[in-house]
Amino acid sequence: MGQVLSPSAAAAPAGWAALAAVPGLWRGENLSRVELPSLTTGYKALDAQLPGGGWPTGALTEILNSHTGIGELRLFFPALADLARAGSNIILLQPPHAPYAPAFAGAGIAPERVLVLRARQPEDALWACEQCLKYAPRGALIAWPRRLAPQDLRRLQLAVEGRPLLAVLMRERQAAHQSSSAALRIALETGAASAGPGQLSLRILKRRGGMLERPIVVAPPAPLPHFPTPAEEPMHAVDRPHPAATPA
């Protein structure tokens, strides 16, 4: 393992201050040195542990959970509400359940700002995801891909790199054993000893900065008491991805 050098002010080279100010340079021992564009998560305890003080934009975020419907989408409601109020669009690609418009409206997210994209084939979903990351001008993309190889993740990370977009991939828990180009990886748990009813335990598996061993407990907005039937599709949906379906 290489040696970590921390030169004193007297011994520091002349260009050290300029080098330390480069936005792409980060120090593992100090999250405050990580200057990344980000969106507040709406949870102070989580913001304090994320580089840049919130969900990163221009980079992939992976959410890993054992099954869907434990609050993984509601976890992002505060950030999505801020984006919707600013006039940005929110794209849901291949969601496992029909999005329920009143739940979004109740969280302050105008349903007309939400676009649902569905693909008939896995390769179409990957293509649609890449196109949204490349060309959506701003806002958020939340996708539920079935299977992704490491080269697929690299491809998606390159597509979103440096763009003003919140990019989230909802994946199965087993993907934690796979290498990933994502800047942030979080495993979600319910029923953990540290989490109470309605709370989520977040274990940060990867971030730009020092390691975090203890989980973070947050309470996403409570769901509304109505659950839609599979026939309900209250959001605007596009059956097959096409360049014209990408929001302007």
N, C-alpha and C positions, 0 to 999 in steps of 0.2 A: 504494500500500500504506500502511496506517495506521501511525503511529508507535507503538512499544512504550515505555511509560513505566515506569520503575522508581524510584519516589520513595524518597528516603532516609528514615531514621527521623525526622529532624528536620522534614522537609517533608511527611511522610505525613499525610493527612487523619485526623481522629479515628476515623472508622469503617473505616479500612484493615484493621486487625487483625481486626475482625469480618467484613469482606467476604472476607478471605483464608481464613477458617476455614469458609466455606460449602462443603459436600461436593461440590456440583456445579461448583465453580470449579476450574480447573486451569491451571497455568502450563506453557507449552511447553518451557521450559528445564530443568525439574526434575521428574522422574517421582515423586519422593518426595512431592510436593505433591498428587499425584492420589490422592484417597481414595475408592476404589471397592471394593465387596464383591467378593471374589475367592476362588478356590480354587488352592492351590499346584499347579503343573503336575507336580511331581516332578523337575524339571530345574533346578538352581540357576542355570545360565547363562541359561535362558529366563525364569525368575521375575525375575531382576535387570533384564530389559529390558521387562517388562510393567507397565503402570500398575496399582497395587494389589498387585503382587507375585505375580500368577498369572492363571489364566483368569478373565475377568470374568463375574460373574453379574448377571442383570437387564439384559443387553445381548447383542446378536448377535455371534458370532464366526464369521468365514468362513474356511474352509480351501480353498485353490485348488490343484489339482494336475492334471497332464496326463492321468493315468489312475488308476483305482482299484487298490487292493491294494499300495501302496508303503509302507504303514505308517501311513496317516493315522488309522485308528481306534486302533491300538496306541499312538499318540502320547498319547492321552487315558486310557490304562489306569491310570496312577497316580492321577489325579484321580477316575476312576470307581470305583476300589477304595475310596478314602476315603469316597465318597458311599454305596456299598453297605454298608460297615461301619457307617455311621451310620444305616442303615435306610432310605435313600432309593432310589427307583426310577430306572431308566435306560430311556429310551424310544428305540428305533431305528426311525425312520420311513423306509420305502422303501430299506432297505439293498440294494446291488447284488448281494450274495452272501448265502447262508444263514449266519447267525452260528453259529460253532462253540463250543458250550458249554464243552468242556474248555479252550479258550484263555482264556475269561473266568475260569473257575475257577482256572486256573494263575496268573492275574494278581491273584488275590485278590478277584475280583468274583463274588459268588454268582449263578449263572445264574437263580435264581428272582427276582432283582431286575431282570432284563432283560425288557422287553416289546417285541415286534416288531409294528409296525403296517404294513399294506400297503393301498394304495388302488388301485382299478381305473382311475380317471381322474385326470389331473393336477390338476384343480380340487378333487377330493376330498383329494388329498395336501396341497394348500395349506390347505384348510379344517382338516384334521386337525392340521397343524402349528400353526396359529393357536390352535386349541382347547387343545392341550397347553400352549402357552406361556401362555395365559390362566389355565388351571385346574389344571395339575399343581402340587401344593402345594410341592414341592421336588425336588431331584435333577437329572437331566440329560435333555435332548432332543438327539439327534444325527440330523439329517435329510439325505437325499440328493435334493434337488429337481431336477427335470429342467430347467426353465426358470423364471426369476424376473425380472419386470420391476422397475424401480426402485420403483414404487409398491407392489409386493408386499413388497419388503424393508422399506419404510417401515411397512407394515401389520404385519409380523411384529415389527419393532423396538418399535412402540408396544404390541404385545401382551405382550412380555416385560419392558418397561421397569420397573425397580424390583422385580422379582419374584426370589425366592431360587432361581433356576434357571440352570443352565449350558446355554446354547442355542448349538448348533454347526450350521452349514450346510456340508456338503461340496459343493463346486461345481467346475465345469470351469475350467481355467486361463484360458480366453478371457474369463471374467467379470471379470477384473482390469481390463478396459477400461471396465467399466460403473460408473456411480456407485452408491454403496451407503451405506445408513444404519447399517451395522454399526460397532460400536465398535472391532473388531479384525479385520484382514484379514492372512492369512499365506499366502504361496505356498510350496509344498513342492517340493523337488527331490531326486532321487537321482543319484548319479554325478557330483555337483559336485566341482570340484577340491579343495574344503575338506572334503569328506565321504568317510569311509572306508566299507568294507563294512558293511552293516547300519545305517548312519547316515543321517539326514535333514538336509538343509540347509534351514533356515527363513528366508525373507526376509519381514520385516515390512513390509507395504505401507501399513498404516494402523494407528495407535494413538493414544490420547489422551496426548499428550506430544511430546517432541522426536523428530525423524526419526532413523531408524537405517539407515545405509547398508550396513553389513556384515552378512552372513548369520550365523545362529546354527546350530551343528551339535549335534545331540542323537542319542542312540542309544535308540530305543524298545525295549521288551521284545521279545526274539526270538520269532518265531512257533513254535508246536509243529510237529513234523514231519508231522502229518496234515492233509490238506486235504479238506473235506467235498465230497460230490457234490451236484449241484443238488437231488437228491431229499431230502437230509438237511435237517431243520428242527428242530434240537434245542431251540430256544427256543420259548416260547409265542408264537404268531402270531395276529393278527386280520386277516382278509381284507379287510374293508371298515370304514372308520372310522365310529364311532357314538359318541354321547355316553357310552354305558355302557362303551366301551372305554378311556376316559381313566382312568389309574390314580388310585385314591383316595389 
